[in-house]
Amino acid sequence: MEILLRKCPKCNGEIHYKTKAAFNKANLSNTNCPACSRKISNSLRKGQPSKLKGQTISKSSRKPKTIPITCGTCNEISLYAKMKTVTFCKRCSARKHSKLVEYNKQNGHPLKDTTFTEHWIKTLPEHEAKLKITNFKQKRSAAFTGIKNPQFGKPPKQTPVVSQGCNGYWFDLYFRSFYELSFLVWFKQTHGYLPQTAETAEFKIPLPTGKNYFPDFYDPNTQIVYEIKPFSKLNDPDNICKFNAAKNIFGEKFKVVTEKDFSLVYKTYTTLENLRVNRHPRC
């Protein structure tokens, strides 16, 4: 059996190898014996000069560089990393956060039970609030336009379940939502007949923005023009502009009705088939 033996280049000690491949690899790289290799690695950990690389590696060089920062509340000096922007020490930051949490528990969060647009309208001047709302709508529209929209290229949801986003025809009258369908059902049960559509040139209402607005339905017997809206949308700035423009033309004959004036369809009927509605395929 061939004896695979070579000498350590550092201490001249004998190194035995079990395989020819390990022996050839050690000869090519001229490695030291295990004892000398452990000594070199220990010297690197202790920060002593390395005989392999000719440089000193210390523990202190591995730590991030810190600078003293004075707290803005208690004036205590603490060490923080250079890349951090700190104005308060950790103790003062934790105390400030706990006070804010306790204040919100007692007085409620300023945006609780409201939206940020309503908060802007209440707290900012009228022109500044309108400008912020307009800029927000433009940014949101640009962020979800075309291929950026998660629903881009996907087919509409095919479901017969009653939802407020459904549209179709009922007795040849077109409805855009279940609010409008509920109004038509209520109107027929109450009056015994159906209103007419108001989406014609006769009822066109020009808006200050340059667009045109059409109400939903018209009662030829009482000459009342109806607009159906959810109660939660009555104070929307766009809807208020539409309502004011309609009142300037139709006066008291213009009426806005909500779900509080009639019962919604999905509360009394389980499916659209009960009403024999000619539904749009996407409903």
N, C-alpha and C positions, 0 to 999 in steps of 0.2 A: 504494500500500500504506500502510495506517495505521501511524503510528509510535506505539508504546506506550512512553511515557516518563513517569517521575515522579521527584521528588527525595527523597533520604533525609532523614527528619526530624531526624537528628542532625548529619550533616556537610554537608547540602545538596548532596551528590553526585548525579549522574544515575544512574538505574537503568533499564535497558532490559528489556523483557519480550517474549517470543516469541508468547504467546497472550493473547487478551482475557480469558480466565478467570483466568489468573495475575495479570494487571494489576488486575482487579476485586477479587480476593481480597486482594492487597497493600494496596489502597486501604482496604478495610474494616478490616483489622487494623492498618494503619499501621506496617508492618514497616520495619526498617532495612535498609541495604545489606549485602551479605555481609561486607564488611570490618568494619563496626561490630558486626555480630552475632558475628564471631569474637573480637573484643576483649572483648565482654561475657562470652562463655563462658569465655575464658581467665582473666578476673578472678574468676569464680566458682570455678574450680579452684584458684587461688592463695590463696583465702581473703580476697580484697579485697572491700570493700563493693560490693554489687550496686545498680546504678542502676535496675534494673527492679523489683526486689522490695523494695528498701530494707532488706536484712538481710545479715548476714555469715554465710557458710557456710565452715567450716574443716574440714580433714581430721581434726583431733583430735576434733571433735564426732561424727564417724561411728564412731569406735572404741568398743567396749563399755567401761564404767567398770570399772577393776580396783582391787583392794585387796591390800595385802601380807599374806601368810599365812606363818606359821612352821611348818616341818616338824616333826612330832612325833618324828622319829628323829635327824636330823642338825642340827636347829635352823637350817637354812638358810632365808632369807627369799626368797620368790618371789611374783610378781604373778599373781593369778588373777582371773577375772571374778567379779563379785559374786554371780551366780546359782549358782556352783559351791560345793559343800561338800567341802573338801579337808582331809585330815589329814596326808598325806605328800606330799613333792615327787615329781616324775616319776622322778628317779633312784632314790629309795628304794622307790617303788611297783613299778618294774620289777625291782629287786633282790629284793623280797619275792615277787613273782610267779614269778621264776625259781627261787627256793628251794623254793616250793611245788610247782612242776612237777618239780623234781629229787627231792623227797621222795616224790611219788606214783610216780615211775618206780622208785625203790628199794624202797619199802614197799608199794606198791599203794594204790589209792584205797579209802577206808573202805567204800564201797558196791559194791566190785567183787564179782561173783559172788553178790550177795544183793539183796534187795528192801528198800525203806525200811521196810516193816512189820516185817520180821525185824530190821532194825537198831533200830527202836524197842523191840521186845521184849527185845533184848539189852542195850541201853544205858539204858533208862528203867525206873522202878518198874512193877510189874505193873499197878496200877490206872491209872497215868498212860498207859501204852502202850495199854491197852484203850480208854481214853477217846479218845485220839488216833485210833486205828484206827476207832472207831465214828463219830467226827465226820467223818473223811475219807470213809467209805462213804456217810454221809448227804449230804455235799456233792456227791460224785460222782453219787449217785443223782438228786439234784435238778437237777444240771447236764445230765443226759442222759435226762430223763423227757419222754415225750410228743413234742411237736414239736421239742424240742431235740435229740432223738436223730437222728443222720444217716441212720439206716435207717427213720425214721418214714414210713409211707405207701408204702414200697417193697415190692414182692413178694419173697418168699423166693427164694433162689438155686436155680434148677432145674438140677441137675447129677447125673449118675449116678456121678461120681467118688467113690471111697471117702474119707470124712472122718470124724473122730471125733465130729462133731456130728450124725450121722445116727440115725434111730430108725425102728422098724417092728415087724413080727411075724415070728417064726421058730418054726414048729411051734406056733402059737397062743400063744407066749410073747412078751410085749412087752419090747423092749429100748430103752433111751434113748440109748445111745451105742455106738460100735464096741468099747469095752472090754467092755460087757455082752454083745454079740454074740460077741466072741472068747471070753469065758468060757463061754458056752453051747456053742459049737462044741467047745471043749476038754473041757468036762464030759461031753458025749455021747460023744466019742471015748475018754475015759478010763473012764467008768463004764458006758457002754452005754445010758443012759437020760437023761432031762432032769429038772432040778429043777422045783419049783413056784414060782409067784410069791409073794413075801412082802408084797405091797402089799395086805394085807387087815386087817380089824379085829383078827384074832387076833395079829398081830405089831406092833400099834401101840405106839410107845414115846413117852411124854410127855417133853418136854424142859423144863429149868428156865426157858427163855424163854417158855413157854406154848404153843409149837408142838408138833406131833406129827411123829415120824420113823418111816419105814417102811424096813426093809432091802430088798435087791433080790430075793434068791431063798432058797428053803428046800429042803433035801434030806430027804424023809420017811424014807428008809432010815437015815441016820446022825443025823437030827434036828439038823443043822448049819444055822445061818442065815448066809448069805453077804452081804457088802457089797463091791461092786466099786468101787475108786477108783484113780485114777492114783497112782503112787508119789510124784510131786512134791506131792500134796495131802494126804499123811498127817499132816503137822505143822500143817495149817491149824487155827486155834482152833475154828472151827465144827465141823469134822470130829472133832476130839478130844472135844468135848462130846457129839457123837452117839455116838461109840464107847464112851465111859464109861457113858452112859445105857443102851446096849444090853448091855454086859457086866454091869451091875447086874441085868438081868432074865434074860438067857440064859446068863450065866457063860461057861464055856469053849466052849459050843456056838456062840458068835458068832465068826465068822472074817472078817477083812478080807483080800481078795486083790487083788493089783495085776498089772500087765503083766509083772512078773518071775516070777509063778507060772504064766503061760500065754503062748503066742505070740499076738500080735495078728493079726487076720484079714487086714489089708491087707499083711502080710508074706508070706502064703502064698497068697492069692487076689487076682486082679487086679480082678474085678468082683463085684458082689453077685449077679449072675445065676448064678454057680457054686453058690451056696448056696440058690438059689430062695427068696430072702427077699421077703416081702411088705412092700415099702418104703413109708415115708410119702412123699407127693408131693414134699415139699421136699428129700428126700435126693438 
